[in-house]
């Protein structure tokens, strides 16, 4: 099935399946039925089957799913093994936390460079890398060819840096700014993360009498 007709809600559930199957594998599970998996994840068996059917036939009727094989297949769908080169721009509290604590290698990326304009942080460690001067970003992109970037910078700086990165072949952004990158670049891939908006959605779901699927899953 073409990726552009798979709903975003299905795609957003795939990492949860991948993570949960890893926990089951660590717990000694060899196979599991859609009913058992649904009970453990708080979903329905039909929902799980529908999600998996978007990408092909994974299980066997009367047998269920091989936990290890299913996790590998979902990992392949997610591109976990691709190790796409990625850079991070902005090492404030959020950027530093991402650089220091996020496991990129098990999420389809390799963090290859970190940049900031603040002379007080340039040259210091951020996770396993040294923070570079953002003035070096052109040369770095030419040499290392990153295809993805994390933006943890002020909104007023986001347009200039995203334009620059796109000109160097970056085609996907994990965007923590409030700047709409796709406004001028509709062909790039952007995952916007607005923490305040997310918290407000939690408030809505907490106060909404008619809970919908998006508030539960």
C-alpha positions in Angstrom: 0.0 0.0 0.0 1.3 3.5 -0.8 2.6 5.4 2.2 0.6 8.5 1.3 -2.7 6.7 1.9 -1.8 5.3 5.3 -3.2 7.4 8.0 -0.9 9.3 10.3 -2.5 7.7 13.3 -1.4 4.3 12.0 2.2 5.5 11.4 2.3 7.1 14.9 1.4 3.7 16.4 4.2 1.8 14.6 7.0 3.0 17.0 4.8 1.9 19.9 4.4 -1.5 18.4 8.1 -1.7 17.8 9.0 -0.7 21.4 6.4 -3.0 23.0 7.5 -6.0 20.9 11.0 -5.4 22.0 9.8 -5.5 25.6 8.0 -8.8 24.9 11.0 -10.2 23.3 13.2 -9.3 26.3 10.5 -11.0 28.5 10.9 -14.3 26.6 7.8 -14.1 24.3 8.3 -16.1 21.1 4.8 -15.6 19.6 1.7 -13.7 20.4 -1.8 -13.4 19.0 -3.4 -10.2 18.0 -5.9 -10.6 20.9 -3.1 -11.0 23.4 -1.2 -8.1 22.0 -4.3 -6.0 22.1 -5.0 -6.8 25.7 -1.4 -5.9 26.7 -1.4 -2.6 24.7 -4.9 -1.4 25.5 -6.0 -1.6 21.9 -8.4 -3.9 20.0 -7.4 -7.0 18.0 -9.2 -5.7 14.9 -7.3 -2.4 15.2 -3.9 -4.2 15.3 -4.8 -6.4 12.4 -6.0 -3.4 10.4 -2.8 -1.5 11.2 -0.5 -4.4 10.2 -2.6 -5.1 7.0 -1.6 -1.7 5.7 1.9 -3.1 5.2 1.3 -6.7 4.3 0.5 -10.1 5.9 2.6 -10.6 9.0 0.9 -13.3 11.1 -0.6 -16.7 10.5 -4.1 -17.6 11.4 -4.2 -19.9 14.4 -0.6 -19.2 15.2 -0.4 -15.4 15.7 2.8 -13.4 15.3 6.4 -14.4 15.8 7.4 -11.6 18.1 11.0 -11.3 16.9 10.1 -11.4 13.2 7.3 -9.0 13.6 9.5 -6.5 15.4 12.1 -6.8 12.6 9.5 -6.2 9.9 8.1 -3.1 11.7 11.7 -1.9 12.2 12.2 -2.3 8.4 9.1 -0.3 7.7 10.3 2.4 10.1 13.7 2.4 8.5 15.4 1.7 11.9 18.6 0.3 10.3 19.1 3.2 7.8 21.2 5.4 10.2 20.3 8.6 8.3 22.9 11.3 9.2 21.3 14.0 11.2 22.5 17.3 12.8 21.1 19.3 15.7 21.0 23.1 15.8 20.6 24.8 19.2 22.0 23.5 22.5 19.8 25.2 25.0 18.2 23.0 27.7 16.1 21.1 25.2 18.7 20.6 22.6 21.3 19.5 25.2 18.8 17.0 26.6 18.1 15.6 23.2 21.8 15.3 22.3 22.7 13.7 25.6 19.9 11.3 26.3 18.2 10.2 23.0 19.1 6.9 21.4 19.4 7.9 17.8 20.9 4.7 16.5 17.8 2.7 17.4 15.5 5.2 15.8 16.8 5.3 12.2 19.4 8.1 12.6 23.0 8.9 13.4 23.7 12.2 15.1 26.8 13.5 13.3 27.0 17.2 14.2 25.7 19.7 16.8 25.8 23.5 16.2 25.2 26.7 18.2 26.0 30.4 17.9 26.7 30.8 21.6 30.4 31.2 22.2 29.9 29.9 25.7 28.9 26.4 24.5 30.9 26.1 21.3 33.7 23.6 22.0 31.9 21.9 24.9 30.5 18.3 24.9 26.9 17.5 24.1 26.4 13.8 24.4 29.2 12.2 22.5 29.9 15.1 20.2 31.5 18.6 20.5 29.3 21.6 19.8 30.5 23.4 16.6 30.1 27.0 15.6 27.0 27.4 13.4 29.3 29.4 11.1 30.8 26.0 10.1 27.6 24.5 9.1 28.0 25.1 5.3 31.3 23.3 5.2 30.1 20.5 7.4 27.0 19.8 5.3 29.1 19.7 2.1 31.5 17.1 3.8 29.0 15.0 5.8 25.8 15.4 3.8 23.2 15.2 6.6 19.7 14.5 5.3 17.9 15.4 8.5 18.1 18.1 11.2 16.7 18.9 14.6 15.9 22.5 15.2 15.9 23.7 18.8 16.4 27.4 18.1 14.2 30.6 18.4 11.5 31.0 15.7 13.2 34.1 14.3 16.3 32.1 13.5 14.5 29.1 12.0 13.7 30.4 8.6 17.3 31.3 7.7 18.8 28.1 9.1 16.2 25.9 7.5 16.6 27.5 4.1 20.4 27.0 4.4 20.1 23.4 5.4 17.6 22.6 2.6 20.0 24.1 0.1 22.5 21.6 1.3 20.2 18.6 0.8 18.5 18.3 4.2 15.1 17.0 3.5 13.6 16.2 6.9 13.3 18.2 10.1 12.4 17.4 13.7 11.2 20.9 14.3 10.9 22.3 17.9 10.5 25.8 16.7 7.1 27.5 15.9 8.3 28.4 12.4 6.3 26.6 9.6 9.1 25.2 7.4 6.7 23.8 4.9 5.3 27.2 4.1 8.2 27.9 1.8 9.3 24.3 1.3 6.2 22.2 0.8 8.3 19.2 -0.4 10.4 18.7 2.8 9.3 16.3 5.6 8.6 18.0 8.9 7.6 16.5 12.2 6.6 19.5 14.3 6.9 19.2 18.1 5.1 22.0 20.0 5.4 21.0 23.6 2.9 23.7 24.7 0.4 22.5 22.2 0.8 18.9 23.3 0.2 19.9 26.9 -2.9 21.8 25.9 -4.2 18.7 24.1 -3.8 16.8 27.3 -5.9 19.5 29.0 -8.6 19.0 26.4 -8.6 15.3 26.7 -8.8 15.6 30.5 -11.8 17.9 30.3 -13.6 16.3 27.4 -16.6 14.1 28.2 -16.5 12.5 24.7 -13.1 10.9 24.6 -12.0 10.0 21.1 -9.3 7.6 19.8 -6.6 10.3 19.6 -7.0 11.0 23.3 -6.5 7.4 24.2 -3.9 6.1 21.8 
